[in-house]
Amino acid sequence: MRVLNSANRTARILLIALATALVGSVASSQMIEAPSGALAEQLNTAITHSGFSATAEDLAMASRHLGHVLNCLAGEGGEGFNADWGHPCGGQGAGIVNDLSSHPQAADLELLVTHAHGIASEGVTQESLVAVQSAAAAIAALLGVIAGG
């Protein structure tokens, strides 16, 4: 197994962010049925906090908001959930990963949610502001495709 150093991780996250932005610009909101209910509410909250993370001026704030996004994705008790970060999606549903099953195109969208969760999980461990911000931007693009944005 190859160990990624900080520069390689940052480059990888930047590449993922760029690829995600390109995919997001190609995907049309006409291709994906707009989510509703708990899923829509959690997606909107996670996208908002992705934006907060992507524009944060310091690493601590960027990481905290990315932690919020991870908690919205995982849901309370889900993989990667950390109550210490806060849970802005608390009471909105069971987590995007879990509530995706309510979407008629869940099987088609699962890959996007899985990647968003993975990027968030890795992003919160980064020690570079740019790496965390890039991860947050990538997640916002992925979740935006699902949200129809």
C-alpha contacts under 8 A as a table, 3 or more apart, distances in Angstrom:
res1	aa1	res2	aa2	distance
4	L	7	A	7.93
4	L	8	N	5.65
4	L	9	R	5.90
5	N	8	N	5.34
5	N	9	R	6.17
6	S	9	R	5.11
6	S	10	T	6.11
6	S	126	Q	7.72
6	S	127	E	7.76
7	A	10	T	5.11
7	A	11	A	6.12
8	N	11	A	5.05
8	N	12	R	6.03
9	R	12	R	5.01
9	R	13	I	6.14
9	R	131	A	7.70
10	T	13	I	5.17
10	T	14	L	6.12
10	T	128	S	7.64
10	T	130	V	7.48
10	T	131	A	4.95
11	A	14	L	5.07
11	A	15	L	6.12
12	R	15	L	5.08
12	R	16	I	6.19
13	I	16	I	5.01
13	I	17	A	6.07
13	I	119	I	7.76
13	I	131	A	6.34
13	I	134	S	6.29
13	I	135	A	5.90
14	L	17	A	4.98
14	L	18	L	6.20
14	L	131	A	7.07
14	L	134	S	5.73
14	L	135	A	7.41
15	L	18	L	5.12
15	L	19	A	6.14
16	I	19	A	5.11
16	I	20	T	5.92
16	I	135	A	7.93
16	I	138	A	6.69
17	A	20	T	5.08
17	A	21	A	6.12
17	A	134	S	5.97
17	A	135	A	6.50
17	A	137	A	6.37
17	A	138	A	4.21
17	A	139	I	7.89
18	L	21	A	5.14
18	L	22	L	6.31
18	L	138	A	7.44
19	A	22	L	5.12
19	A	23	V	6.18
20	T	23	V	5.04
20	T	24	G	5.87
20	T	138	A	5.71
20	T	141	A	6.16
20	T	142	L	6.41
21	A	24	G	4.98
21	A	25	S	6.14
21	A	138	A	6.80
21	A	141	A	5.85
21	A	142	L	7.98
22	L	25	S	5.20
22	L	26	V	6.44
23	V	26	V	5.15
23	V	27	A	6.17
24	G	27	A	5.22
24	G	28	S	7.96
24	G	141	A	5.81
24	G	142	L	6.62
24	G	144	G	7.47
24	G	145	V	5.82
25	S	28	S	7.48
27	A	31	M	6.97
27	A	145	V	6.61
28	S	31	M	5.33
28	S	32	I	7.25
28	S	145	V	7.66
28	S	148	G	7.41
29	S	32	I	5.50
29	S	33	E	7.41
29	S	34	A	7.72
29	S	145	V	7.06
29	S	148	G	4.42
29	S	149	G	6.26
30	Q	33	E	7.06
30	Q	148	G	7.72
32	I	105	Q	7.46
32	I	145	V	7.79
32	I	146	I	6.82
32	I	148	G	6.42
33	E	104	P	7.69
33	E	105	Q	7.45
33	E	148	G	7.28
34	A	40	A	7.96
34	A	146	I	7.43
34	A	147	A	5.98
34	A	148	G	5.66
35	P	39	L	6.27
35	P	40	A	5.09
35	P	103	H	6.31
35	P	146	I	7.49
35	P	147	A	6.21
35	P	148	G	7.94
36	S	39	L	5.98
36	S	40	A	4.76
36	S	41	E	7.54
36	S	103	H	7.97
37	G	40	A	5.48
37	G	41	E	6.37
38	A	41	E	5.14
38	A	42	Q	6.14
38	A	92	Q	5.59
38	A	93	G	5.15
38	A	99	D	7.20
39	L	42	Q	5.27
39	L	43	L	6.07
39	L	93	G	7.06
39	L	95	G	7.88
39	L	96	I	6.09
39	L	99	D	5.69
39	L	100	L	6.46
39	L	102	S	7.67
39	L	103	H	7.98
40	A	43	L	5.11
40	A	44	N	6.17
40	A	147	A	6.81
41	E	44	N	5.26
41	E	45	T	6.32
41	E	92	Q	6.56
42	Q	45	T	5.07
42	Q	46	A	6.02
42	Q	72	C	6.40
42	Q	89	C	5.80
42	Q	92	Q	6.25
42	Q	93	G	7.07
42	Q	95	G	7.19
42	Q	96	I	6.45
43	L	46	A	5.10
43	L	47	I	6.00
43	L	72	C	7.97
43	L	96	I	7.00
43	L	143	L	6.59
43	L	147	A	6.58
44	N	47	I	5.16
44	N	48	T	6.11
44	N	147	A	7.57
45	T	48	T	5.09
45	T	49	H	6.25
45	T	69	V	7.99
45	T	72	C	7.74
45	T	88	P	7.13
45	T	89	C	6.60
46	A	49	H	5.15
46	A	50	S	6.01
46	A	68	H	7.31
46	A	69	V	4.90
46	A	72	C	6.05
46	A	73	L	7.56
46	A	89	C	7.75
46	A	140	A	7.74
46	A	143	L	7.97
47	I	50	S	4.93
47	I	51	G	6.28
47	I	69	V	7.66
47	I	139	I	7.67
47	I	140	A	5.11
47	I	143	L	6.61
47	I	144	G	7.06
48	T	51	G	5.15
48	T	52	F	6.41
49	H	52	F	4.80
49	H	53	S	6.12
49	H	65	H	5.51
49	H	66	L	6.88
49	H	68	H	6.71
49	H	69	V	6.11
50	S	53	S	5.07
50	S	54	A	6.03
50	S	65	H	6.72
50	S	66	L	6.18
50	S	69	V	6.36
50	S	136	A	4.85
50	S	137	A	6.49
50	S	139	I	6.76
50	S	140	A	5.55
51	G	54	A	4.99
51	G	55	T	6.20
51	G	136	A	6.93
51	G	137	A	6.93
51	G	140	A	6.93
52	F	55	T	5.43
52	F	56	A	5.90
52	F	62	A	7.13
52	F	65	H	6.34
53	S	56	A	5.14
53	S	61	M	6.85
53	S	62	A	4.10
53	S	63	S	6.78
53	S	64	R	7.57
53	S	65	H	5.04
53	S	66	L	5.71
53	S	132	V	7.42
53	S	133	Q	5.87
53	S	136	A	5.93
54	A	62	A	6.66
54	A	132	V	7.30
54	A	133	Q	4.03
54	A	134	S	6.60
54	A	135	A	7.83
54	A	136	A	5.26
54	A	137	A	5.65
55	T	62	A	7.53
55	T	133	Q	6.85
56	A	59	L	7.43
56	A	61	M	5.98
56	A	62	A	5.08
56	A	133	Q	7.55
57	E	61	M	7.33
57	E	62	A	7.39
58	D	61	M	5.68
58	D	62	A	6.26
58	D	129	L	6.54
59	L	62	A	5.08
59	L	63	S	5.93
59	L	127	E	7.41
59	L	128	S	6.84
59	L	129	L	4.80
59	L	132	V	7.51
60	A	63	S	5.23
60	A	64	R	6.09
61	M	64	R	5.03
61	M	65	H	6.24
62	A	65	H	5.41
62	A	66	L	6.16
62	A	129	L	7.05
62	A	132	V	6.41
62	A	133	Q	6.56
63	S	66	L	4.99
63	S	67	G	6.02
63	S	123	G	7.71
63	S	124	V	5.45
63	S	132	V	6.47
64	R	67	G	4.94
64	R	68	H	6.38
64	R	85	W	5.90
64	R	124	V	7.92
65	H	68	H	4.86
65	H	69	V	6.41
65	H	85	W	7.88
66	L	69	V	4.94
66	L	70	L	6.26
66	L	120	A	6.50
66	L	123	G	7.37
66	L	124	V	6.29
66	L	132	V	7.53
66	L	136	A	6.33
67	G	70	L	4.97
67	G	71	N	6.15
67	G	82	N	7.54
67	G	85	W	5.69
67	G	86	G	7.82
67	G	120	A	7.41
67	G	124	V	6.27
68	H	71	N	5.09
68	H	72	C	6.23
68	H	85	W	6.14
68	H	86	G	6.17
68	H	87	H	5.80
68	H	88	P	6.45
69	V	72	C	5.04
69	V	73	L	6.21
69	V	120	A	7.16
70	L	73	L	5.05
70	L	74	A	6.01
70	L	80	G	6.90
70	L	81	F	6.68
70	L	117	H	6.41
70	L	120	A	5.54
70	L	121	S	6.69
71	N	74	A	5.11
71	N	75	G	5.53
71	N	76	E	6.94
71	N	80	G	7.20
71	N	81	F	4.94
71	N	82	N	6.65
71	N	83	A	7.84
71	N	86	G	7.84
71	N	87	H	6.02
71	N	89	C	7.57
71	N	95	G	7.46
72	C	75	G	5.45
72	C	87	H	6.86
72	C	88	P	7.16
72	C	89	C	5.33
72	C	90	G	7.79
72	C	95	G	5.34
72	C	96	I	6.29
73	L	95	G	5.14
73	L	96	I	4.58
73	L	97	V	5.54
73	L	113	V	7.76
73	L	117	H	6.30
74	A	77	G	7.45
74	A	78	G	4.65
74	A	79	E	5.76
74	A	80	G	6.49
74	A	81	F	5.82
74	A	95	G	5.18
74	A	96	I	6.56
74	A	97	V	5.86
74	A	98	N	7.61
74	A	117	H	7.41
75	G	78	G	5.24
75	G	81	F	6.63
75	G	89	C	7.93
75	G	90	G	7.92
75	G	93	G	7.65
75	G	94	A	5.14
75	G	95	G	3.56
75	G	96	I	6.88
75	G	97	V	7.40
75	G	98	N	7.44
76	E	81	F	6.15
76	E	83	A	7.94
76	E	90	G	7.65
76	E	94	A	6.87
76	E	95	G	7.03
77	G	81	F	5.95
78	G	81	F	5.47
78	G	95	G	7.88
80	G	121	S	6.60
82	N	85	W	5.93
82	N	86	G	7.56
83	A	86	G	5.35
83	A	87	H	6.60
87	H	90	G	5.29
89	C	92	Q	5.27
89	C	93	G	7.13
89	C	95	G	7.60
90	G	93	G	6.99
93	G	96	I	7.76
93	G	99	D	6.98
94	A	98	N	5.94
94	A	99	D	6.09
95	G	98	N	5.35
95	G	99	D	5.92
96	I	99	D	5.02
96	I	100	L	5.64
96	I	113	V	7.66
97	V	100	L	5.66
97	V	113	V	6.57
97	V	114	T	7.67
98	N	101	S	6.39
99	D	102	S	5.72
99	D	103	H	7.81
100	L	103	H	5.53
100	L	106	A	5.72
100	L	110	E	7.49
101	S	104	P	7.68
101	S	106	A	5.43
102	S	106	A	7.14
103	H	106	A	5.05
105	Q	108	D	5.34
105	Q	109	L	6.30
106	A	109	L	5.10
106	A	110	E	5.84
107	A	110	E	5.42
107	A	111	L	8.00
108	D	111	L	7.03
109	L	112	L	5.45
109	L	113	V	6.62
109	L	146	I	6.91
110	E	113	V	5.18
110	E	114	T	6.02
111	L	114	T	5.05
111	L	115	H	6.17
112	L	115	H	5.22
112	L	116	A	6.09
112	L	142	L	5.97
112	L	143	L	7.36
112	L	146	I	7.89
113	V	116	A	4.97
113	V	117	H	6.06
113	V	142	L	7.50
113	V	143	L	7.26
114	T	117	H	5.18
114	T	118	G	6.21
115	H	118	G	4.94
115	H	119	I	6.02
116	A	119	I	5.18
116	A	120	A	6.09
116	A	138	A	7.67
116	A	139	I	5.13
116	A	142	L	6.52
116	A	143	L	7.37
117	H	120	A	5.12
117	H	121	S	6.04
118	G	121	S	5.04
118	G	122	E	6.21
119	I	122	E	5.23
119	I	123	G	5.68
119	I	135	A	6.03
119	I	138	A	7.89
119	I	139	I	7.06
120	A	123	G	4.83
120	A	124	V	6.14
120	A	135	A	6.63
120	A	136	A	7.26
120	A	139	I	7.29
121	S	124	V	5.82
121	S	125	T	7.24
122	E	125	T	5.52
122	E	126	Q	6.95
123	G	126	Q	5.39
123	G	131	A	6.93
123	G	132	V	5.24
123	G	135	A	5.61
123	G	136	A	7.66
124	V	132	V	6.73
126	Q	129	L	7.81
126	Q	131	A	6.39
126	Q	132	V	6.19
127	E	131	A	7.60
127	E	132	V	7.80
128	S	131	A	5.20
128	S	132	V	6.41
129	L	132	V	5.26
129	L	133	Q	6.06
130	V	133	Q	5.05
130	V	134	S	5.92
131	A	134	S	5.11
131	A	135	A	6.16
132	V	135	A	5.12
132	V	136	A	6.20
133	Q	136	A	5.05
133	Q	137	A	6.20
134	S	137	A	5.05
134	S	138	A	6.18
135	A	138	A	5.13
135	A	139	I	6.23
136	A	139	I	5.12
136	A	140	A	6.16
137	A	140	A	5.08
137	A	141	A	6.30
138	A	141	A	5.19
138	A	142	L	6.29
139	I	142	L	5.05
139	I	143	L	6.00
140	A	143	L	5.25
140	A	144	G	5.76
141	A	144	G	4.95
141	A	145	V	6.41
142	L	145	V	5.39
142	L	146	I	6.88
143	L	146	I	5.13
143	L	147	A	6.11
144	G	147	A	4.88
144	G	148	G	6.00
144	G	149	G	4.83
145	V	148	G	5.17
145	V	149	G	5.74
146	I	149	G	7.51
